[in-house]
Amino acid sequence: MRLNYKIILRTISIILLIVGIAMLFPMVCAVYMEEYVPAQGFFFSSICCIGLGALGRRFSNYNTIRIKSAESYLITFISWLTVCITGVVPYMLSGCGYTLSDAILESVSGWTTTYASVFDIATLPVSVVLWKSITNWLGGMGLLLLAVSFFSVLGAEGQKIANAEVSGTAFEKLSSKTNQTISISYMVYIAMTSVEFLLLLPTDLSFIEALINTLSTISTAGFLNVNNCIVLHLTSYTKIIFAGFSVVGAINLLMFYYLFTGKWRKVVSNVELKYFLLLIIVGGTIITASLYMHGDYSFLKCMENGFAQAIGYSSTSGFYVDDLNQWPTIAKLVLMILVICGGCGNSTSGSIKVIRAIIFVKLIKRGIFKRIHPRAVKPVMLNDSPVSTTTASNVTVFILLYFAVFVVGSIILSLENKDMETTFFTTLACITNNGTGFGKIINGDYSIFSAFGRSFAAFLMLAGRLEFYAIIMLFSPSFWNSDRVHS
């Protein structure tokens, strides 16, 4: 395959510029907090990113743009690999004692909004925690979408990048211009972030604590315990804000645009949104009942923990409110189902996505119906429209691929010789970008693994965020010989 190197270089250059500018904010915070070693690390990293980005942009001018579908996945993978690598540098220069494998996992978990770490966040410099929350926020929507929308990197060809970047069955367009739809999504994202931040300001959280947790919860990365602020100030009001905006982040952002523009029917009739909220309600109810019958808490405490944890797992935020290892088996099973289904398409959440789960169940029902009535014509309907054969096939292949990666990933991670529960749920936590599970990763602490285990866990996180295709395609001979096939 003949690669358009100028397109790739220009895209990476824009990404480096965005990352370099983003590093200036934790640098200022570090100077203000008198954290001078991290400040130097952020300054050096920022200068390098901005310098390389400006240099790359200078040598990547082009006149015409033509991107093949396969090439868009390569651009997506290289761009995400770039941000993860550049994100490693501030951790290594922070003076916190990060090894290379530690920094890799910290960087990847940040960009992929996975609730995972190798150090206790409460013991880290505030500027370093702020950097992680910034990567959470930027990674939640995707830097490529930001580049396509506001910097017009790829013009009309941005639709192919959007399809490779956005989670779900397909990129939903509001108009003929792809960058306009992405801009609307980002505007909604920024608006929701601002609302959450304003709601947290009246609490006992400081300005920086409120900012950090706003950036991390709206991006469904969970809340970050800055200087033990969560332990000290996690009131019922704060819990509601964190949980509520985790749900907001896991909903298709275009639904809020429809609400703002008065298109209520599109929201009310959206099947994916209905089932997502239904999963949370049913899952939270079952967990509440099981906890109450278990007899350890009052009913109100059971309800609070049950629904908070259902939201934490269904949105793949990964936060935990209790020792889940002590919970009844039925509660763990429900949480596992919720985290596998995940949130909605075109959201910041990870995992399979509710829309795919709906289509897959409908395909099973259709298969049963066709066994009984083989001559009947019964299309799979979604939002009053038939699902195309291509979409149905893509969903089936993706779900099979998802569980295949889960099995292979569990086998490889079993080389760490941890107990089976920890091994299985670590793999699931990584590919769903939830970060936490049962066993020894109940609190998202990945320091229990060796350097190999942490690096492999980071790889699974990235693979899950990119929904596998952008990585697996690189190992396909037909990908590199795609010039012989119509693109």
Disulfide bonds with the S-S distance in Angstrom:
none
